[in-house]
């Protein structure tokens, strides 16, 4: 990756309304990044989120679809399909997903109903070479009828290749087209934003989740590619017991049937990467260690303690990806990482990650900026960490002593030049840390099911003073 710096802020966190989106606020944010000397804008996964899975962008009904909560509705007003009075003006302090869900569904239904046949036809033609996106549209339309997970549908619909599914496709073409219509505009609008960001020197860093959700179009239509059978997860994903948890972490996603993926030449995985690479310049590959080997837990286990290691996709998949010449890749290699994972990362030449909040423990000196590898990306904290201010308030005495020794101060602003001094080619700071926000504004608390993913900027927070501060840092440290 080119030397530089960036800001971590998801689309949902942009200012305005009840949720961020792809309208004017996104372009204004890109402009602010440029003015402050940043070269990267990092976001979280863009896939649809669900009110029933805590609104996590890492738990989606499709790894191929985009989140239509983010649509810029003003485009539909200009087309004459919505009225200006339809646009909701209420500002919320935090992202309100329930409000966004009802609002977006109502507006999308009206826009589709009012759209001309030519546009609907364009959307349908656009999706012709996107089979996994068409699968999502079919899955979502069926789910609207049965209001339950696919493995609870009537038998004739549980099998993607069954007669019921084919009949539904014929009878409910309009409902399926409505979902295609929304996806067409999502991808078109995001591509426009990306092209604008690129034109002013900003690259988009996206996020690539490792696993599909069990209740997803991905698993429903491709059950042989996953360790599932009879409507159950045979082998579930997670991580084994470690010093963070005596029983490990059991995530609930089905793990991959790697042998079946290999038989198909990894076509499904390659399509995933291509779809993501079309949206982003760089991809942060989540849980990279799972591509070397992954922890698989048998059905019925209530913890992750009794799993076993299975061989992952390995270098073969990534060698095929390199032939595609898609987005650059960052390997999320945090946690307990083996020599095998490091070897795979280094053979592929991918930059790994460092987290400054982890640097002040007894055994994590490699995360200190002066010890960072050049080919790496360094963060103060990721979306899973507390904010810098929140973390500093909770730091223990030993950590505080190390902070004072290395940073020179425990004031949060002292961490900015320390981060920018890193040996890493790229450094990333979250918007919350730039603003000095406390724990109430952290993005995610892992293993906490509710109340996450709700941070939202307020208007005017990325002000001239902040721009001046970070423009100076980028200049002084050659970023």
Secondary structure, DSSP 8 states (H G I E B T S, - for coil): --SEEEEE--GGGSSSSSS--SSHHHHHHHHHHHHTT--EEE----S---GGGTT-TTS-S-SSS--GGG--THHHHHTTSS-GGGS-----SS--HHHHHHHHHHHHHHHHHHS-HHHHHHHHHHGGG-HHHHHHHHHHHHHHHH-S-GGGS-HHHHSTTSHHHHHHHHHTHHHHHHHHHHHHHHHHHHHHHHHHHHHTT-EEEEEE-SS--SSSHHHHH-GGGBSEETTEESEEEEE---SS-TT-EEEEEE-B-HHHHHHTTTHHHHHHHHHHHHH-SEEEETTTHHHHEEEEEETT-SSSTTEEEEE--HHHHHHHHHHHT--EEEE---SS--HHHHHHHHHHT-BEEEEGGGTTSTT-GGGSGGG--SSEEEES--TTS--HHHHHHH--HHHHHHHHHHTS--STTHHHHHHHT-SSSEEEEEHHHHHT--GGG-S--TT--SS-S-----TT-S-HHHHHHHHHHHHHTT-
